Amino acid sequence: MSEIRFTPRELDVMSILWRNGSGTVSEVREALDEELAYTSVLSALQTLEE
């Protein structure tokens, strides 16, 4: 089995999801320290889903 590696942004998103159990794009976006566009967070979540 190959090791999963996250980019820094993906790790930030995953940390929020692990802490909260789940979250919408808006919820994750609000919880991030960095202000990102909705579509940036959406793209990160879509990449992680794959």
PDB file of N, H, CA, C and O in Angstrom:
ATOM      1  N   MET A   1       0.847  -1.173   0.000  1.00  0.00           N
ATOM      2  CA  MET A   1       0.000   0.000   0.000  1.00  0.00           C
ATOM      3  C   MET A   1       0.896   1.241   0.000  1.00  0.00           C
ATOM      4  O   MET A   1       1.870   1.314   0.749  1.00  0.00           O
ATOM      5  N   SER A   2       0.557   2.206  -0.843  1.00  0.00           N
ATOM      6  H   SER A   2      -0.234   2.146  -1.451  1.00  0.00           H
ATOM      7  CA  SER A   2       1.358   3.426  -0.924  1.00  0.00           C
ATOM      8  C   SER A   2       0.957   4.406   0.182  1.00  0.00           C
ATOM      9  O   SER A   2      -0.175   4.401   0.665  1.00  0.00           O
ATOM     10  N   GLU A   3       1.901   5.227   0.558  1.00  0.00           N
ATOM     11  H   GLU A   3       2.821   5.232   0.166  1.00  0.00           H
ATOM     12  CA  GLU A   3       1.684   6.216   1.608  1.00  0.00           C
ATOM     13  C   GLU A   3       0.927   7.409   1.040  1.00  0.00           C
ATOM     14  O   GLU A   3       1.229   7.874  -0.059  1.00  0.00           O
ATOM     15  N   ILE A   4      -0.055   7.902   1.787  1.00  0.00           N
ATOM     16  H   ILE A   4      -0.300   7.523   2.679  1.00  0.00           H
ATOM     17  CA  ILE A   4      -0.814   9.081   1.369  1.00  0.00           C
ATOM     18  C   ILE A   4      -0.049  10.318   1.811  1.00  0.00           C
ATOM     19  O   ILE A   4       0.353  10.432   2.969  1.00  0.00           O
ATOM     20  N   ARG A   5       0.148  11.235   0.884  1.00  0.00           N
ATOM     21  H   ARG A   5      -0.179  11.142  -0.057  1.00  0.00           H
ATOM     22  CA  ARG A   5       0.831  12.496   1.194  1.00  0.00           C
ATOM     23  C   ARG A   5      -0.106  13.650   0.857  1.00  0.00           C
ATOM     24  O   ARG A   5      -0.700  13.701  -0.220  1.00  0.00           O
ATOM     25  N   PHE A   6      -0.218  14.560   1.796  1.00  0.00           N
ATOM     26  H   PHE A   6       0.265  14.518   2.671  1.00  0.00           H
ATOM     27  CA  PHE A   6      -1.072  15.726   1.619  1.00  0.00           C
ATOM     28  C   PHE A   6      -0.228  16.967   1.377  1.00  0.00           C
ATOM     29  O   PHE A   6       0.864  17.111   1.928  1.00  0.00           O
ATOM     30  N   THR A   7      -0.750  17.863   0.543  1.00  0.00           N
ATOM     31  H   THR A   7      -1.637  17.746   0.096  1.00  0.00           H
ATOM     32  CA  THR A   7      -0.142  19.186   0.428  1.00  0.00           C
ATOM     33  C   THR A   7      -0.463  19.936   1.726  1.00  0.00           C
ATOM     34  O   THR A   7      -1.342  19.511   2.476  1.00  0.00           O
ATOM     35  N   PRO A   8       0.230  21.038   2.000  1.00  0.00           N
ATOM     36  CA  PRO A   8      -0.102  21.806   3.217  1.00  0.00           C
ATOM     37  C   PRO A   8      -1.574  22.226   3.275  1.00  0.00           C
ATOM     38  O   PRO A   8      -2.192  22.161   4.338  1.00  0.00           O
ATOM     39  N   ARG A   9      -2.129  22.649   2.162  1.00  0.00           N
ATOM     40  H   ARG A   9      -1.627  22.702   1.299  1.00  0.00           H
ATOM     41  CA  ARG A   9      -3.542  23.065   2.151  1.00  0.00           C
ATOM     42  C   ARG A   9      -4.461  21.869   2.397  1.00  0.00           C
ATOM     43  O   ARG A   9      -5.429  21.973   3.152  1.00  0.00           O
ATOM     44  N   GLU A  10      -4.160  20.734   1.760  1.00  0.00           N
ATOM     45  H   GLU A  10      -3.374  20.650   1.148  1.00  0.00           H
ATOM     46  CA  GLU A  10      -4.970  19.537   1.976  1.00  0.00           C
ATOM     47  C   GLU A  10      -4.901  19.097   3.438  1.00  0.00           C
ATOM     48  O   GLU A  10      -5.901  18.660   4.007  1.00  0.00           O
ATOM     49  N   LEU A  11      -3.729  19.212   4.037  1.00  0.00           N
ATOM     50  H   LEU A  11      -2.916  19.566   3.575  1.00  0.00           H
ATOM     51  CA  LEU A  11      -3.580  18.842   5.442  1.00  0.00           C
ATOM     52  C   LEU A  11      -4.399  19.770   6.339  1.00  0.00           C
ATOM     53  O   LEU A  11      -4.997  19.317   7.315  1.00  0.00           O
ATOM     54  N   ASP A  12      -4.432  21.054   6.019  1.00  0.00           N
ATOM     55  H   ASP A  12      -3.947  21.422   5.226  1.00  0.00           H
ATOM     56  CA  ASP A  12      -5.274  21.995   6.771  1.00  0.00           C
ATOM     57  C   ASP A  12      -6.746  21.589   6.680  1.00  0.00           C
ATOM     58  O   ASP A  12      -7.460  21.571   7.683  1.00  0.00           O
ATOM     59  N   VAL A  13      -7.186  21.265   5.464  1.00  0.00           N
ATOM     60  H   VAL A  13      -6.606  21.280   4.650  1.00  0.00           H
ATOM     61  CA  VAL A  13      -8.582  20.861   5.252  1.00  0.00           C
ATOM     62  C   VAL A  13      -8.871  19.561   5.995  1.00  0.00           C
ATOM     63  O   VAL A  13      -9.893  19.448   6.673  1.00  0.00           O
ATOM     64  N   MET A  14      -7.983  18.586   5.874  1.00  0.00           N
ATOM     65  H   MET A  14      -7.153  18.678   5.323  1.00  0.00           H
ATOM     66  CA  MET A  14      -8.185  17.302   6.550  1.00  0.00           C
ATOM     67  C   MET A  14      -8.203  17.473   8.063  1.00  0.00           C
ATOM     68  O   MET A  14      -8.979  16.806   8.747  1.00  0.00           O
ATOM     69  N   SER A  15      -7.372  18.342   8.590  1.00  0.00           N
ATOM     70  H   SER A  15      -6.741  18.884   8.035  1.00  0.00           H
ATOM     71  CA  SER A  15      -7.356  18.584  10.039  1.00  0.00           C
ATOM     72  C   SER A  15      -8.714  19.087  10.520  1.00  0.00           C
ATOM     73  O   SER A  15      -9.196  18.688  11.580  1.00  0.00           O
ATOM     74  N   ILE A  16      -9.317  19.957   9.739  1.00  0.00           N
ATOM     75  H   ILE A  16      -8.925  20.281   8.878  1.00  0.00           H
ATOM     76  CA  ILE A  16     -10.649  20.475  10.077  1.00  0.00           C
ATOM     77  C   ILE A  16     -11.677  19.353  10.024  1.00  0.00           C
ATOM     78  O   ILE A  16     -12.513  19.228  10.920  1.00  0.00           O
ATOM     79  N   LEU A  17     -11.616  18.538   8.972  1.00  0.00           N
ATOM     80  H   LEU A  17     -10.937  18.640   8.245  1.00  0.00           H
ATOM     81  CA  LEU A  17     -12.575  17.441   8.837  1.00  0.00           C
ATOM     82  C   LEU A  17     -12.389  16.399   9.934  1.00  0.00           C
ATOM     83  O   LEU A  17     -13.372  15.885  10.468  1.00  0.00           O
ATOM     84  N   TRP A  18     -11.141  16.080  10.278  1.00  0.00           N
ATOM     85  H   TRP A  18     -10.343  16.497   9.845  1.00  0.00           H
ATOM     86  CA  TRP A  18     -10.887  15.125  11.360  1.00  0.00           C
ATOM     87  C   TRP A  18     -11.403  15.668  12.685  1.00  0.00           C
ATOM     88  O   TRP A  18     -11.983  14.926  13.477  1.00  0.00           O
ATOM     89  N   ARG A  19     -11.196  16.945  12.926  1.00  0.00           N
ATOM     90  H   ARG A  19     -10.724  17.547  12.282  1.00  0.00           H
ATOM     91  CA  ARG A  19     -11.626  17.566  14.182  1.00  0.00           C
ATOM     92  C   ARG A  19     -13.155  17.621  14.278  1.00  0.00           C
ATOM     93  O   ARG A  19     -13.724  17.347  15.335  1.00  0.00           O
ATOM     94  N   ASN A  20     -13.813  17.976  13.173  1.00  0.00           N
ATOM     95  H   ASN A  20     -13.351  18.199  12.315  1.00  0.00           H
ATOM     96  CA  ASN A  20     -15.264  18.180  13.179  1.00  0.00           C
ATOM     97  C   ASN A  20     -16.055  16.947  12.762  1.00  0.00           C
ATOM     98  O   ASN A  20     -17.261  16.879  13.002  1.00  0.00           O
ATOM     99  N   GLY A  21     -15.405  15.984  12.151  1.00  0.00           N
ATOM    100  H   GLY A  21     -14.426  16.039  11.956  1.00  0.00           H
ATOM    101  CA  GLY A  21     -16.096  14.782  11.694  1.00  0.00           C
ATOM    102  C   GLY A  21     -16.611  14.900  10.273  1.00  0.00           C
ATOM    103  O   GLY A  21     -16.656  13.905   9.550  1.00  0.00           O
ATOM    104  N   SER A  22     -16.998  16.086   9.861  1.00  0.00           N
ATOM    105  H   SER A  22     -16.962  16.895  10.448  1.00  0.00           H
ATOM    106  CA  SER A  22     -17.462  16.352   8.500  1.00  0.00           C
ATOM    107  C   SER A  22     -17.566  17.863   8.344  1.00  0.00           C
ATOM    108  O   SER A  22     -17.316  18.613   9.287  1.00  0.00           O
ATOM    109  N   GLY A  23     -17.935  18.296   7.154  1.00  0.00           N
ATOM    110  H   GLY A  23     -18.138  17.686   6.388  1.00  0.00           H
ATOM    111  CA  GLY A  23     -18.106  19.727   6.952  1.00  0.00           C
ATOM    112  C   GLY A  23     -18.412  20.060   5.510  1.00  0.00           C
ATOM    113  O   GLY A  23     -17.959  19.381   4.588  1.00  0.00           O
ATOM    114  N   THR A  24     -19.178  21.101   5.329  1.00  0.00           N
ATOM    115  H   THR A  24     -19.545  21.652   6.078  1.00  0.00           H
ATOM    116  CA  THR A  24     -19.457  21.603   3.992  1.00  0.00           C
ATOM    117  C   THR A  24     -18.296  22.484   3.547  1.00  0.00           C
ATOM    118  O   THR A  24     -17.412  22.810   4.340  1.00  0.00           O
ATOM    119  N   VAL A  25     -18.307  22.862   2.290  1.00  0.00           N
ATOM    120  H   VAL A  25     -19.025  22.597   1.646  1.00  0.00           H
ATOM    121  CA  VAL A  25     -17.271  23.763   1.781  1.00  0.00           C
ATOM    122  C   VAL A  25     -17.267  25.051   2.600  1.00  0.00           C
ATOM    123  O   VAL A  25     -16.205  25.535   2.990  1.00  0.00           O
ATOM    124  N   SER A  26     -18.430  25.598   2.857  1.00  0.00           N
ATOM    125  H   SER A  26     -19.293  25.205   2.540  1.00  0.00           H
ATOM    126  CA  SER A  26     -18.525  26.850   3.627  1.00  0.00           C
ATOM    127  C   SER A  26     -17.999  26.684   5.046  1.00  0.00           C
ATOM    128  O   SER A  26     -17.308  27.565   5.556  1.00  0.00           O
ATOM    129  N   GLU A  27     -18.319  25.565   5.686  1.00  0.00           N
ATOM    130  H   GLU A  27     -18.880  24.849   5.271  1.00  0.00           H
ATOM    131  CA  GLU A  27     -17.855  25.325   7.055  1.00  0.00           C
ATOM    132  C   GLU A  27     -16.341  25.183   7.107  1.00  0.00           C
ATOM    133  O   GLU A  27     -15.688  25.734   7.994  1.00  0.00           O
ATOM    134  N   VAL A  28     -15.788  24.441   6.155  1.00  0.00           N
ATOM    135  H   VAL A  28     -16.318  23.994   5.435  1.00  0.00           H
ATOM    136  CA  VAL A  28     -14.335  24.273   6.105  1.00  0.00           C
ATOM    137  C   VAL A  28     -13.682  25.621   5.823  1.00  0.00           C
ATOM    138  O   VAL A  28     -12.685  25.977   6.451  1.00  0.00           O
ATOM    139  N   ARG A  29     -14.237  26.355   4.893  1.00  0.00           N
ATOM    140  H   ARG A  29     -15.047  26.066   4.383  1.00  0.00           H
ATOM    141  CA  ARG A  29     -13.685  27.671   4.523  1.00  0.00           C
ATOM    142  C   ARG A  29     -13.637  28.608   5.721  1.00  0.00           C
ATOM    143  O   ARG A  29     -12.644  29.305   5.927  1.00  0.00           O
ATOM    144  N   GLU A  30     -14.702  28.627   6.510  1.00  0.00           N
ATOM    145  H   GLU A  30     -15.509  28.061   6.343  1.00  0.00           H
ATOM    146  CA  GLU A  30     -14.755  29.490   7.692  1.00  0.00           C
ATOM    147  C   GLU A  30     -13.749  29.061   8.757  1.00  0.00           C
ATOM    148  O   GLU A  30     -13.236  29.902   9.496  1.00  0.00           O
ATOM    149  N   ALA A  31     -13.465  27.765   8.843  1.00  0.00           N
ATOM    150  H   ALA A  31     -13.882  27.082   8.243  1.00  0.00           H
ATOM    151  CA  ALA A  31     -12.571  27.242   9.880  1.00  0.00           C
ATOM    152  C   ALA A  31     -11.092  27.408   9.529  1.00  0.00           C
ATOM    153  O   ALA A  31     -10.234  27.303  10.406  1.00  0.00           O
ATOM    154  N   LEU A  32     -10.787  27.666   8.261  1.00  0.00           N
ATOM    155  H   LEU A  32     -11.484  27.752   7.549  1.00  0.00           H
ATOM    156  CA  LEU A  32      -9.395  27.828   7.850  1.00  0.00           C
ATOM    157  C   LEU A  32      -8.820  29.139   8.377  1.00  0.00           C
ATOM    158  O   LEU A  32      -9.521  30.147   8.471  1.00  0.00           O
ATOM    159  N   ASP A  33      -7.537  29.110   8.717  1.00  0.00           N
ATOM    160  H   ASP A  33      -6.967  28.292   8.641  1.00  0.00           H
ATOM    161  CA  ASP A  33      -6.857  30.330   9.169  1.00  0.00           C
ATOM    162  C   ASP A  33      -6.674  31.314   8.021  1.00  0.00           C
ATOM    163  O   ASP A  33      -6.702  32.529   8.218  1.00  0.00           O
ATOM    164  N   GLU A  34      -6.487  30.779   6.830  1.00  0.00           N
ATOM    165  H   GLU A  34      -6.465  29.792   6.670  1.00  0.00           H
ATOM    166  CA  GLU A  34      -6.239  31.580   5.630  1.00  0.00           C
ATOM    167  C   GLU A  34      -7.565  31.830   4.913  1.00  0.00           C
ATOM    168  O   GLU A  34      -8.390  30.922   4.807  1.00  0.00           O
ATOM    169  N   GLU A  35      -7.775  33.037   4.426  1.00  0.00           N
ATOM    170  H   GLU A  35      -7.106  33.774   4.512  1.00  0.00           H
ATOM    171  CA  GLU A  35      -8.995  33.338   3.686  1.00  0.00           C
ATOM    172  C   GLU A  35      -8.836  32.866   2.245  1.00  0.00           C
ATOM    173  O   GLU A  35      -8.002  33.379   1.498  1.00  0.00           O
ATOM    174  N   LEU A  36      -9.646  31.884   1.867  1.00  0.00           N
ATOM    175  H   LEU A  36     -10.324  31.468   2.474  1.00  0.00           H
ATOM    176  CA  LEU A  36      -9.590  31.321   0.519  1.00  0.00           C
ATOM    177  C   LEU A  36     -10.937  31.477  -0.164  1.00  0.00           C
ATOM    178  O   LEU A  36     -11.975  31.569   0.491  1.00  0.00           O
ATOM    179  N   ALA A  37     -10.905  31.505  -1.485  1.00  0.00           N
ATOM    180  H   ALA A  37     -10.062  31.430  -2.017  1.00  0.00           H
ATOM    181  CA  ALA A  37     -12.140  31.551  -2.261  1.00  0.00           C
ATOM    182  C   ALA A  37     -12.902  30.236  -2.084  1.00  0.00           C
ATOM    183  O   ALA A  37     -12.306  29.182  -1.865  1.00  0.00           O
ATOM    184  N   TYR A  38     -14.203  30.319  -2.182  1.00  0.00           N
ATOM    185  H   TYR A  38     -14.687  31.175  -2.360  1.00  0.00           H
ATOM    186  CA  TYR A  38     -15.064  29.139  -2.075  1.00  0.00           C
ATOM    187  C   TYR A  38     -14.598  28.060  -3.041  1.00  0.00           C
ATOM    188  O   TYR A  38     -14.511  26.887  -2.678  1.00  0.00           O
ATOM    189  N   THR A  39     -14.295  28.465  -4.281  1.00  0.00           N
ATOM    190  H   THR A  39     -14.366  29.418  -4.575  1.00  0.00           H
ATOM    191  CA  THR A  39     -13.903  27.482  -5.294  1.00  0.00           C
ATOM    192  C   THR A  39     -12.563  26.826  -4.980  1.00  0.00           C
ATOM    193  O   THR A  39     -12.336  25.681  -5.373  1.00  0.00           O
ATOM    194  N   SER A  40     -11.674  27.521  -4.284  1.00  0.00           N
ATOM    195  H   SER A  40     -11.858  28.451  -3.964  1.00  0.00           H
ATOM    196  CA  SER A  40     -10.391  26.927  -3.886  1.00  0.00           C
ATOM    197  C   SER A  40     -10.601  25.815  -2.871  1.00  0.00           C
ATOM    198  O   SER A  40      -9.976  24.758  -2.953  1.00  0.00           O
ATOM    199  N   VAL A  41     -11.483  26.061  -1.919  1.00  0.00           N
ATOM    200  H   VAL A  41     -11.991  26.919  -1.852  1.00  0.00           H
ATOM    201  CA  VAL A  41     -11.786  25.038  -0.913  1.00  0.00           C
ATOM    202  C   VAL A  41     -12.533  23.882  -1.569  1.00  0.00           C
ATOM    203  O   VAL A  41     -12.270  22.719  -1.262  1.00  0.00           O
ATOM    204  N   LEU A  42     -13.449  24.191  -2.457  1.00  0.00           N
ATOM    205  H   LEU A  42     -13.662  25.135  -2.707  1.00  0.00           H
ATOM    206  CA  LEU A  42     -14.176  23.157  -3.192  1.00  0.00           C
ATOM    207  C   LEU A  42     -13.209  22.269  -3.962  1.00  0.00           C
ATOM    208  O   LEU A  42     -13.332  21.045  -3.924  1.00  0.00           O
ATOM    209  N   SER A  43     -12.260  22.861  -4.652  1.00  0.00           N
ATOM    210  H   SER A  43     -12.160  23.856  -4.682  1.00  0.00           H
ATOM    211  CA  SER A  43     -11.270  22.091  -5.416  1.00  0.00           C
ATOM    212  C   SER A  43     -10.443  21.191  -4.505  1.00  0.00           C
ATOM    213  O   SER A  43     -10.178  20.038  -4.843  1.00  0.00           O
ATOM    214  N   ALA A  44     -10.037  21.712  -3.356  1.00  0.00           N
ATOM    215  H   ALA A  44     -10.252  22.649  -3.081  1.00  0.00           H
ATOM    216  CA  ALA A  44      -9.259  20.912  -2.407  1.00  0.00           C
ATOM    217  C   ALA A  44     -10.075  19.717  -1.923  1.00  0.00           C
ATOM    218  O   ALA A  44      -9.555  18.605  -1.836  1.00  0.00           O
ATOM    219  N   LEU A  45     -11.339  19.939  -1.611  1.00  0.00           N
ATOM    220  H   LEU A  45     -11.762  20.843  -1.682  1.00  0.00           H
ATOM    221  CA  LEU A  45     -12.200  18.844  -1.153  1.00  0.00           C
ATOM    222  C   LEU A  45     -12.432  17.819  -2.263  1.00  0.00           C
ATOM    223  O   LEU A  45     -12.450  16.616  -2.002  1.00  0.00           O
ATOM    224  N   GLN A  46     -12.608  18.285  -3.489  1.00  0.00           N
ATOM    225  H   GLN A  46     -12.594  19.262  -3.701  1.00  0.00           H
ATOM    226  CA  GLN A  46     -12.800  17.360  -4.606  1.00  0.00           C
ATOM    227  C   GLN A  46     -11.553  16.516  -4.838  1.00  0.00           C
ATOM    228  O   GLN A  46     -11.657  15.321  -5.116  1.00  0.00           O
ATOM    229  N   THR A  47     -10.384  17.122  -4.728  1.00  0.00           N
ATOM    230  H   THR A  47     -10.299  18.092  -4.502  1.00  0.00           H
ATOM    231  CA  THR A  47      -9.128  16.392  -4.886  1.00  0.00           C
ATOM    232  C   THR A  47      -8.992  15.343  -3.792  1.00  0.00           C
ATOM    233  O   THR A  47      -8.598  14.209  -4.064  1.00  0.00           O
ATOM    234  N   LEU A  48      -9.312  15.707  -2.570  1.00  0.00           N
ATOM    235  H   LEU A  48      -9.633  16.628  -2.349  1.00  0.00           H
ATOM    236  CA  LEU A  48      -9.219  14.768  -1.453  1.00  0.00           C
ATOM    237  C   LEU A  48     -10.211  13.620  -1.600  1.00  0.00           C
ATOM    238  O   LEU A  48      -9.927  12.495  -1.188  1.00  0.00           O
ATOM    239  N   GLU A  49     -11.358  13.895  -2.179  1.00  0.00           N
ATOM    240  H   GLU A  49     -11.589  14.809  -2.514  1.00  0.00           H
ATOM    241  CA  GLU A  49     -12.367  12.858  -2.370  1.00  0.00           C
ATOM    242  C   GLU A  49     -11.883  11.789  -3.342  1.00  0.00           C
ATOM    243  O   GLU A  49     -12.210  10.611  -3.197  1.00  0.00           O
ATOM    244  N   GLU A  50     -11.101  12.209  -4.333  1.00  0.00           N
ATOM    245  H   GLU A  50     -10.835  13.166  -4.451  1.00  0.00           H
ATOM    246  CA  GLU A  50     -10.587  11.264  -5.331  1.00  0.00           C
ATOM    247  C   GLU A  50      -9.597  10.350  -4.675  1.00  0.00           C
ATOM    248  O   GLU A  50      -9.037   9.473  -5.332  1.00  0.00           O
TER     249      GLU A  50
END
